Amino acid sequence: MNVPELRSRLSQAGQAHLLQFWPELEEAQQMELYAELEAMNFEELHVFFQKATAESSQAQRDGMDARMEPVPREVLGSATRDQDQLQAWENEGLFQISQNKVAVLLLAGGQGTRLGVAYPKGMYDVGLPSHKTLFQIQAERILKLQQLAEKYHGNKCIIPWYIMTSGRTMESTEEFFAKHKYFGLRKENVIFFQQGMLPAMTFDGKIILEEKHKVSMAPDGNGGLYRALAAQNIVQDMERRGVGCVHVYCVDNILVRVADPRFIGFCVRKGADCGAKVVEKTNPTEPVGVVCRVDGVYQVVEYSEIALATAQKRGPDGRLQFSAGNIANHFFTVPFLRDVVKVHEPRLLHHVAQKKIPCVGPQGQRVKPDKPNGIKMEKFVFDIFQFARKFVVYEVLREDEFSPLKNADSQNGKDNPTTARHALMSLHHCWVLNAGGHFIDENGSRLPAIPRAANGKSESITAGVNYNLKDANDVPIQCEISPLISYAGEGIESYVAGREFHAPLIIDEDGVHELVKNGL
């Protein structure tokens, strides 16, 4: 260890405080801190900080509203407004999958801290009857989609699954997949890679110590994806496999249609190099980013940047003008990703998030602040929309495709294990009804439940339908259908048509199971 040289580097960078507890450290701790600091590029970090904080204050000054335009109808596809084209898009998507042209990329760098667990979110069990984790549900959807594509096109095919972890989740994620034998997927087609980490900083640019021998580090945001793709040669791996396009999504959405054939088919038919799947905002003040154009360039504008009057604007049809709610669900062609990685990534600026960051005080005591004391810098996955030659937006029904898991259960809470579990069971209840099945109570009377729509096509992936719960506190009928049986409601008639069931109902590879008979 060349400590004098490191001291000199730190002093020049204005970060000499990072060694203030050096004499108190044990040798192993000194080695750990030395290795961490030696690997840092302080000049680069300084540039990141200066640009990010300048951009942040500029964004606060700029009047965003006057520069915003809604997504034009010609680039918008809709699961509800374009029902006559859904089958063609689905067929195109399944064909692309059958030709080994489609990969999926999972953003799985987050821990379940807000859920009250220390392990990666994908390992979380929301309490379904099967007790499947998010990782298992997504893996089984990939398996089923490979089978559907082979069924329609006769080709055995592979959907490679790229999983971006962070330093905090890499090891436990890999161990979890190995322990569960990759949930039936082949090990060589599940590719793990790691996003970068950046130190947390004070408002004046000083790197924060989490412990006397440890810098406070955080993942560099889901937009760190692009730097990680370059650093670990992931785009080259996609090209080697002949992949043409990639579906990118976040781990915490229990309803995610992984490699959704309709979304992929829509983007391919439109000739897009970049696409965003969105849901319609429930109300003007819903705290979700909006996909729109700003100064003619597509981007996501955070809800906090939009004035209420703008958020409330409605078109002639009564819909919110700025209704395209971002759900971190994207389509990219591989050539577009290659351009982003090679040309555009260095131009992406970091966003600033003010945080309460646990740290070491001047006397070495642990401090848990009660108000923001520093910033974390991160890039967002949607920051690259601006570079697309042909950008499109695909709108889907929230109740069919979006129920994020972010918080621990609480009274009247949102986006928690209970809401995720209820969303999946409500959707599967709907599938049973649409396939001609019925639920009965302990007296043998049919439970009244009418799905919004039914398309009656047994083999195609079913149209977006769902049983509407009266309010968030209603408990849905317990019904779970394995992704290995149905990807999106298709093909379950042989299990349920003309039959009556008591809940809880599970349909899986072993058949139909009513877990409780006659209400006992």
C-alpha positions as CSV (number, residue, x, y, z in Angstrom):
1,M,0.0,0.0,0.0
2,N,1.4,3.4,-1.0
3,V,-0.4,5.5,1.5
4,P,1.5,8.7,1.0
5,E,0.6,8.7,-2.7
6,L,-3.1,8.0,-1.9
7,R,-3.0,10.9,0.6
8,S,-1.6,13.2,-2.0
9,R,-4.3,12.2,-4.5
10,L,-7.0,12.7,-1.9
11,S,-5.6,16.1,-0.9
12,Q,-5.6,17.3,-4.6
13,A,-9.2,16.1,-5.0
14,G,-10.4,17.8,-1.8
15,Q,-11.2,14.5,-0.2
16,A,-8.4,14.2,2.4
17,H,-11.0,13.6,5.2
18,L,-11.5,10.1,3.9
19,L,-8.3,9.0,5.8
20,Q,-9.0,11.0,9.0
21,F,-9.6,7.8,11.0
22,W,-6.7,5.8,9.4
23,P,-4.6,5.5,12.6
24,E,-7.5,4.0,14.4
25,L,-8.2,1.2,11.9
26,E,-7.1,-2.4,12.1
27,E,-4.8,-3.6,9.3
28,A,-7.7,-5.5,7.6
29,Q,-9.8,-2.4,7.7
30,Q,-7.0,-0.3,6.3
31,M,-6.5,-2.7,3.4
32,E,-10.3,-2.6,2.7
33,L,-10.4,1.2,2.7
34,Y,-7.2,1.5,0.7
35,A,-8.5,-0.8,-2.0
36,E,-11.8,1.1,-2.2
37,L,-10.2,4.5,-2.5
38,E,-7.5,3.3,-4.9
39,A,-10.1,2.2,-7.4
40,M,-11.9,5.5,-7.5
41,N,-11.4,8.1,-10.2
42,F,-11.7,11.3,-8.2
43,E,-11.4,13.6,-11.2
44,E,-14.3,11.8,-12.9
45,L,-16.4,11.9,-9.8
46,H,-15.8,15.7,-9.5
47,V,-17.0,16.2,-13.0
48,F,-20.1,14.0,-12.4
49,F,-20.9,16.0,-9.3
50,Q,-20.5,19.4,-10.9
51,K,-22.6,18.5,-14.0
52,A,-25.3,16.8,-11.9
53,T,-25.8,19.6,-9.4
54,A,-25.7,22.3,-12.2
55,E,-28.3,20.3,-14.2
56,S,-30.5,19.8,-11.0
57,S,-30.6,23.6,-10.3
58,Q,-31.2,24.3,-14.0
59,A,-34.1,21.9,-14.1
60,Q,-35.7,23.6,-11.1
61,R,-35.4,27.0,-12.8
62,D,-36.7,25.9,-16.2
63,G,-40.5,26.1,-16.9
64,M,-41.1,22.6,-18.1
65,D,-44.8,23.0,-18.7
66,A,-44.6,25.3,-21.7
67,R,-42.1,23.0,-23.4
68,M,-44.2,19.8,-23.0
69,E,-46.3,18.1,-25.6
70,P,-48.3,14.9,-25.2
71,V,-47.4,11.7,-27.1
72,P,-49.0,12.0,-30.6
73,R,-51.5,9.3,-31.6
74,E,-49.4,8.2,-34.6
75,V,-46.6,6.8,-32.4
76,L,-49.1,5.3,-29.8
77,G,-50.3,1.7,-29.8
78,S,-53.0,0.8,-27.4
79,A,-54.2,-2.5,-26.0
80,T,-57.7,-1.0,-25.7
81,R,-57.9,1.4,-28.7
82,D,-56.2,-0.8,-31.3
83,Q,-57.9,-4.2,-30.6
84,D,-58.1,-5.0,-34.3
85,Q,-54.3,-5.0,-34.6
86,L,-53.4,-6.9,-31.4
87,Q,-53.4,-10.3,-33.1
88,A,-51.1,-9.2,-35.9
89,W,-48.7,-7.6,-33.3
90,E,-48.8,-10.8,-31.2
91,N,-48.1,-13.0,-34.2
92,E,-45.1,-10.8,-35.2
93,G,-43.7,-11.0,-31.7
94,L,-44.1,-14.7,-31.5
95,F,-42.4,-15.0,-34.9
96,Q,-39.4,-12.9,-33.7
97,I,-39.1,-15.1,-30.5
98,S,-39.2,-18.3,-32.6
99,Q,-36.3,-17.0,-34.7
100,N,-34.2,-16.4,-31.5
101,K,-34.3,-12.7,-32.1
102,V,-35.6,-11.6,-28.7
103,A,-33.8,-11.3,-25.3
104,V,-35.0,-10.0,-22.0
105,L,-33.0,-7.8,-19.6
106,L,-34.0,-7.6,-16.0
107,L,-33.1,-4.6,-13.8
108,A,-32.6,-6.4,-10.4
109,G,-30.1,-4.2,-8.6
110,G,-32.4,-3.3,-5.7
111,Q,-32.5,-4.8,-2.3
112,G,-35.8,-5.3,-0.5
113,T,-35.0,-2.7,2.2
114,R,-38.3,-0.9,2.0
115,L,-40.0,-4.3,2.2
116,G,-38.2,-4.9,5.4
117,V,-35.8,-7.6,4.1
118,A,-32.1,-7.6,3.4
119,Y,-32.1,-9.8,0.3
120,P,-32.8,-8.9,-3.4
121,K,-36.4,-8.0,-4.3
122,G,-36.6,-10.8,-6.8
123,M,-36.3,-13.4,-4.1
124,Y,-39.4,-12.0,-2.3
125,D,-42.6,-14.2,-1.8
126,V,-45.7,-12.0,-1.7
127,G,-47.8,-14.8,-0.2
128,L,-49.4,-16.5,-3.2
129,P,-50.8,-20.0,-2.6
130,S,-47.8,-21.4,-4.5
131,H,-45.3,-19.2,-2.6
132,K,-43.4,-18.5,-5.8
133,T,-41.0,-15.6,-5.8
134,L,-40.9,-12.8,-8.4
135,F,-37.8,-14.5,-10.0
136,Q,-39.6,-17.8,-10.4
137,I,-42.8,-16.2,-11.8
138,Q,-40.7,-14.4,-14.4
139,A,-38.6,-17.4,-15.3
140,E,-41.7,-19.5,-15.9
141,R,-43.2,-16.8,-18.1
142,I,-40.0,-17.1,-20.3
143,L,-40.3,-20.9,-20.4
144,K,-44.0,-20.7,-21.4
145,L,-43.3,-18.1,-24.1
146,Q,-40.6,-20.3,-25.6
147,Q,-43.1,-23.1,-25.8
148,L,-45.8,-20.9,-27.4
149,A,-43.4,-19.6,-30.1
150,E,-42.3,-23.2,-30.8
151,K,-45.9,-24.4,-31.0
152,Y,-46.9,-21.7,-33.6
153,H,-43.7,-21.7,-35.7
154,G,-42.2,-25.2,-35.2
155,N,-38.8,-23.9,-34.1
156,K,-37.2,-24.7,-30.8
157,C,-36.1,-21.3,-29.5
158,I,-34.3,-19.5,-26.7
159,I,-35.1,-16.2,-25.0
160,P,-31.8,-15.3,-23.3
161,W,-32.3,-13.6,-19.9
162,Y,-29.8,-10.9,-18.9
163,I,-30.0,-10.0,-15.2
164,M,-28.4,-6.8,-14.0
165,T,-27.5,-6.9,-10.3
166,S,-25.6,-4.5,-8.1
167,G,-22.7,-5.1,-5.8
168,R,-25.1,-5.7,-3.0
169,T,-27.3,-8.3,-4.8
170,M,-25.0,-10.1,-7.3
171,E,-23.8,-13.0,-5.1
172,S,-27.1,-13.7,-3.4
173,T,-29.0,-13.6,-6.8
174,E,-26.6,-16.0,-8.4
175,E,-26.7,-18.4,-5.5
176,F,-30.5,-18.2,-5.5
177,F,-30.7,-19.2,-9.2
178,A,-28.2,-22.0,-8.8
179,K,-30.0,-23.3,-5.8
180,H,-33.3,-23.4,-7.7
181,K,-31.6,-24.9,-10.9
182,Y,-32.4,-21.7,-12.8
183,F,-36.2,-22.5,-12.5
184,G,-36.0,-24.8,-15.5
185,L,-34.0,-22.5,-17.8
186,R,-30.6,-23.5,-19.1
187,K,-27.7,-22.0,-17.1
188,E,-25.9,-20.7,-20.2
189,N,-29.0,-18.6,-21.2
190,V,-29.2,-16.8,-17.8
191,I,-26.4,-14.1,-17.9
192,F,-25.7,-12.1,-14.7
193,F,-23.8,-8.8,-14.8
194,Q,-23.3,-6.0,-12.4
195,Q,-24.1,-2.3,-12.5
196,G,-21.6,0.3,-11.2
197,M,-21.6,1.9,-7.8
198,L,-21.0,5.6,-6.9
199,P,-20.1,7.2,-3.6
200,A,-22.7,9.3,-1.8
201,M,-21.6,13.0,-1.4
202,T,-22.4,15.9,0.8
203,F,-24.0,19.0,-0.8
204,D,-20.6,20.5,-1.3
205,G,-19.1,17.5,-3.0
206,K,-17.3,15.7,-0.1
207,I,-17.5,11.8,-0.3
208,I,-19.3,10.4,2.7
209,L,-17.9,7.7,5.0
210,E,-20.5,5.1,6.1
211,E,-18.0,3.7,8.6
212,K,-14.5,4.8,9.6
213,H,-13.1,2.3,7.0
214,K,-15.9,2.3,4.5
215,V,-17.2,4.8,1.9
216,S,-21.0,5.1,1.6
217,M,-21.7,3.6,-1.9
218,A,-24.9,3.2,-3.9
219,P,-25.8,1.7,-7.3
220,D,-25.6,4.3,-10.1
221,G,-29.4,4.1,-10.9
222,N,-31.1,1.8,-13.5
223,G,-29.5,4.0,-16.2
224,G,-26.2,2.6,-15.0
225,L,-27.3,-0.2,-17.3
226,Y,-25.6,1.3,-20.3
227,R,-22.2,1.7,-18.7
228,A,-22.4,-1.8,-17.4
229,L,-23.4,-3.2,-20.8
230,A,-20.2,-1.7,-22.2
231,A,-17.9,-2.7,-19.3
232,Q,-19.0,-6.3,-19.4
233,N,-19.4,-6.8,-23.2
234,I,-23.1,-7.7,-22.9
235,V,-24.1,-6.1,-26.3
236,Q,-21.4,-8.3,-27.9
237,D,-22.9,-11.3,-26.3
238,M,-26.3,-10.4,-27.7
239,E,-24.9,-9.9,-31.2
240,R,-23.0,-13.2,-30.9
241,R,-26.4,-14.9,-30.2
242,G,-28.1,-13.2,-33.1
243,V,-30.5,-11.2,-30.9
244,G,-32.2,-8.3,-32.7
245,C,-34.2,-6.7,-29.9
246,V,-34.4,-6.6,-26.1
247,H,-37.2,-6.2,-23.6
248,V,-36.0,-4.3,-20.5
249,Y,-38.0,-4.3,-17.3
250,C,-37.8,-3.9,-13.5
251,V,-37.9,-6.8,-11.1
252,D,-40.7,-5.5,-8.8
253,N,-43.7,-5.7,-11.2
254,I,-45.5,-9.0,-10.4
255,L,-47.7,-8.7,-13.5
256,V,-44.9,-8.0,-16.0
257,R,-45.3,-9.7,-19.4
258,V,-41.7,-10.7,-19.9
259,A,-40.8,-10.4,-23.6
260,D,-44.4,-9.5,-24.3
261,P,-45.1,-10.6,-27.9
262,R,-47.6,-7.8,-28.5
263,F,-45.3,-5.1,-27.4
264,I,-42.4,-6.5,-29.4
265,G,-44.5,-7.1,-32.4
266,F,-45.9,-3.5,-32.3
267,C,-42.4,-2.0,-32.0
268,V,-41.1,-4.2,-34.9
269,R,-44.0,-3.5,-37.2
270,K,-43.6,0.3,-36.5
271,G,-39.9,0.1,-37.3
272,A,-39.0,1.5,-33.9
273,D,-35.5,1.3,-32.4
274,C,-36.8,2.4,-29.0
275,G,-40.2,1.9,-27.3
276,A,-41.9,2.5,-23.9
277,K,-44.8,0.6,-22.5
278,V,-47.0,2.8,-20.4
279,V,-50.2,2.8,-18.3
280,E,-52.8,5.5,-18.3
281,K,-52.5,7.7,-15.2
282,T,-55.4,7.2,-12.8
283,N,-55.6,10.9,-11.9
284,P,-53.7,14.1,-12.6
285,T,-51.7,14.0,-9.3
286,E,-50.7,10.3,-9.4
287,P,-47.0,10.3,-8.5
288,V,-45.6,8.7,-11.7
289,G,-43.4,10.0,-14.4
290,V,-45.0,10.9,-17.8
291,V,-43.7,9.9,-21.2
292,C,-44.0,13.0,-23.5
293,R,-42.0,15.3,-25.7
294,V,-40.1,18.2,-24.4
295,D,-38.7,20.7,-27.0
296,G,-39.6,18.0,-29.5
297,V,-37.5,15.3,-27.8
298,Y,-39.0,12.3,-26.1
299,Q,-38.3,11.9,-22.4
300,V,-39.9,11.1,-19.0
301,V,-40.9,14.1,-17.0
302,E,-41.1,13.5,-13.3
303,Y,-44.5,14.3,-11.7
304,S,-42.8,16.8,-9.4
305,E,-41.8,18.9,-12.4
306,I,-45.3,19.3,-13.8
307,A,-47.6,22.1,-12.6
308,L,-51.1,21.0,-11.5
309,A,-52.8,22.9,-14.2
310,T,-50.7,21.1,-16.9
311,A,-51.3,17.7,-15.2
312,Q,-55.1,18.4,-15.2
313,K,-55.4,19.2,-18.9
314,R,-57.7,16.9,-20.8
315,G,-58.3,16.3,-24.6
316,P,-61.6,16.3,-26.4
317,D,-62.2,12.6,-25.5
318,G,-61.9,13.5,-21.8
319,R,-58.6,11.7,-21.3
320,L,-55.7,13.4,-19.6
321,Q,-53.4,14.9,-22.2
322,F,-50.4,13.8,-20.2
323,S,-51.6,10.4,-19.4
324,A,-48.7,8.1,-20.4
325,G,-47.5,6.8,-17.1
326,N,-43.9,5.4,-17.2
327,I,-43.6,1.9,-15.8
328,A,-39.9,1.2,-16.6
329,N,-40.8,-1.3,-19.3
330,H,-38.9,-0.7,-22.6
331,F,-38.0,-2.1,-26.0
332,F,-34.6,-1.5,-27.6
333,T,-33.1,-2.9,-30.8
334,V,-29.6,-4.2,-30.3
335,P,-28.1,-1.8,-32.9
336,F,-29.6,1.1,-30.9
337,L,-28.1,-0.3,-27.7
338,R,-24.7,-0.6,-29.4
339,D,-24.9,3.1,-30.5
340,V,-25.9,4.1,-27.0
341,V,-23.1,2.2,-25.4
342,K,-20.4,3.4,-27.9
343,V,-21.5,6.9,-28.6
344,H,-24.2,8.4,-26.4
345,E,-23.6,7.0,-22.8
346,P,-20.9,9.6,-21.9
347,R,-23.4,12.4,-22.7
348,L,-25.9,11.1,-20.1
349,L,-26.0,13.3,-17.0
350,H,-26.5,12.0,-13.5
351,H,-29.7,13.0,-11.7
352,V,-29.4,14.2,-8.1
353,A,-31.4,12.6,-5.3
354,Q,-31.2,14.2,-1.9
355,K,-31.1,11.5,0.8
356,K,-30.7,10.8,4.5
357,I,-27.4,9.0,4.4
358,P,-26.1,7.2,7.5
359,C,-22.5,8.4,8.1
360,V,-19.6,8.8,10.5
361,G,-19.5,12.1,12.5
362,P,-16.4,14.2,13.2
363,Q,-15.6,12.2,16.3
364,G,-16.1,8.9,14.6
365,Q,-19.6,8.3,16.0
366,R,-22.4,6.7,13.8
367,V,-24.9,9.4,12.7
368,K,-28.4,8.5,11.4
369,P,-29.7,11.9,10.1
370,D,-33.3,12.9,10.4
371,K,-33.2,15.1,7.3
372,P,-31.3,14.9,4.0
373,N,-27.6,15.4,4.5
374,G,-26.2,14.5,1.1
375,I,-26.9,13.3,-2.5
376,K,-26.8,10.1,-4.4
377,M,-26.1,10.4,-8.2
378,E,-27.9,8.1,-10.6
379,K,-28.8,7.8,-14.2
380,F,-32.2,6.6,-15.4
381,V,-32.9,3.9,-18.0
382,F,-35.2,6.2,-19.9
383,D,-32.5,8.9,-20.4
384,I,-31.7,7.4,-23.8
385,F,-35.1,8.0,-25.4
386,Q,-33.7,11.3,-26.8
387,F,-31.3,9.3,-29.1
388,A,-33.9,7.2,-30.8
389,R,-34.5,7.6,-34.5
390,K,-38.0,6.1,-34.2
391,F,-39.6,6.1,-30.8
392,V,-43.0,4.5,-30.1
393,V,-45.3,4.2,-27.0
394,Y,-47.5,1.2,-26.2
395,E,-50.3,1.7,-23.7
396,V,-51.7,-1.2,-21.7
397,L,-54.2,-1.7,-18.9
398,R,-52.7,-1.3,-15.5
399,E,-54.8,-4.1,-14.0
400,D,-53.5,-6.5,-16.6
401,E,-49.8,-5.6,-16.5
402,F,-48.7,-3.3,-13.7
403,S,-48.6,-3.8,-9.9
404,P,-45.2,-2.8,-8.5
405,L,-43.9,-4.1,-5.2
406,K,-42.1,-1.3,-3.3
407,N,-43.3,-1.1,0.3
408,A,-44.0,-3.3,3.3
409,D,-47.6,-4.1,4.1
410,S,-49.4,-1.4,6.1
411,Q,-53.0,-0.3,6.7
412,N,-54.4,1.2,3.4
413,G,-50.9,0.9,1.9
414,K,-50.0,1.0,-1.8
415,D,-47.6,-1.1,-3.9
416,N,-47.1,-3.7,-1.2
417,P,-47.2,-7.5,-1.0
418,T,-50.9,-7.5,-0.4
419,T,-51.7,-5.3,-3.4
420,A,-49.3,-7.3,-5.6
421,R,-50.9,-10.6,-4.5
422,H,-54.4,-9.3,-5.0
423,A,-53.6,-8.0,-8.5
424,L,-52.3,-11.3,-9.7
425,M,-55.2,-13.3,-8.2
426,S,-57.8,-10.9,-9.6
427,L,-56.2,-11.3,-13.1
428,H,-56.2,-15.1,-12.8
429,H,-59.8,-15.1,-11.6
430,C,-60.7,-13.1,-14.7
431,W,-58.9,-15.7,-16.9
432,V,-61.0,-18.5,-15.4
433,L,-64.2,-16.6,-16.0
434,N,-63.3,-15.8,-19.6
435,A,-62.5,-19.4,-20.3
436,G,-65.9,-20.5,-19.1
437,G,-65.2,-21.4,-15.5
438,H,-67.2,-20.3,-12.4
439,F,-66.6,-19.9,-8.7
440,I,-69.2,-21.0,-6.1
441,D,-69.6,-20.3,-2.4
442,E,-69.9,-22.9,0.4
443,N,-73.6,-23.3,-0.5
444,G,-72.9,-24.1,-4.1
445,S,-74.2,-20.8,-5.3
446,R,-72.3,-19.1,-8.1
447,L,-70.4,-16.0,-7.1
448,P,-71.5,-13.0,-9.2
449,A,-68.5,-11.7,-11.2
450,I,-68.5,-10.3,-14.7
451,P,-65.3,-9.6,-16.5
452,R,-65.1,-6.4,-18.5
453,A,-64.7,-8.2,-21.8
454,A,-64.0,-11.6,-23.2
455,N,-62.4,-12.4,-26.6
456,G,-63.3,-16.1,-26.8
457,K,-60.1,-17.0,-28.5
458,S,-58.7,-20.1,-26.8
459,E,-55.3,-20.3,-28.4
460,S,-54.3,-16.7,-28.8
461,I,-53.0,-14.7,-25.9
462,T,-56.1,-13.3,-24.3
463,A,-57.2,-9.7,-24.6
464,G,-56.7,-7.3,-21.7
465,V,-59.5,-8.0,-19.3
466,N,-59.9,-8.1,-15.5
467,Y,-62.4,-8.4,-12.8
468,N,-62.9,-4.9,-11.2
469,L,-62.6,-4.9,-7.5
470,K,-65.0,-2.5,-5.8
471,D,-62.2,-0.9,-3.8
472,A,-58.6,-1.6,-2.7
473,N,-59.8,-3.3,0.5
474,D,-61.9,-5.9,-1.3
475,V,-60.3,-9.3,-1.1
476,P,-60.2,-11.1,-4.4
477,I,-61.1,-14.7,-4.9
478,Q,-57.9,-16.8,-4.3
479,C,-57.0,-18.1,-7.7
480,E,-53.5,-18.7,-9.1
481,I,-52.6,-20.1,-12.5
482,S,-49.0,-21.2,-13.1
483,P,-47.2,-19.3,-15.9
484,L,-46.2,-22.8,-17.1
485,I,-49.9,-23.3,-17.9
486,S,-50.8,-19.9,-19.3
487,Y,-48.7,-16.9,-20.2
488,A,-51.5,-14.4,-20.5
489,G,-54.8,-16.3,-20.1
490,E,-54.6,-18.4,-23.2
491,G,-55.2,-22.2,-23.3
492,I,-56.9,-22.8,-20.0
493,E,-60.4,-23.8,-21.4
494,S,-59.5,-27.5,-21.1
495,Y,-59.0,-27.0,-17.4
496,V,-62.0,-24.8,-16.5
497,A,-64.7,-24.5,-19.2
498,G,-68.1,-25.4,-17.9
499,R,-66.7,-26.3,-14.4
500,E,-67.5,-24.8,-11.0
501,F,-64.8,-24.2,-8.4
502,H,-64.4,-23.4,-4.7
503,A,-61.5,-21.1,-3.9
504,P,-58.6,-21.2,-3.3
505,L,-58.0,-22.6,-6.8
506,I,-54.5,-23.4,-8.2
507,I,-53.9,-24.6,-11.7
508,D,-50.4,-25.9,-12.4
509,E,-48.5,-28.6,-14.2
510,D,-50.0,-31.2,-11.9
511,G,-53.6,-30.2,-12.7
512,V,-56.4,-28.4,-11.0
513,H,-56.4,-28.1,-7.2
514,E,-59.1,-26.7,-5.0
515,L,-57.3,-26.2,-1.7
516,V,-60.4,-25.9,0.4
517,K,-63.5,-27.9,-0.3
518,N,-67.0,-26.8,0.7
519,G,-65.7,-23.8,2.7
520,L,-64.1,-26.0,5.3
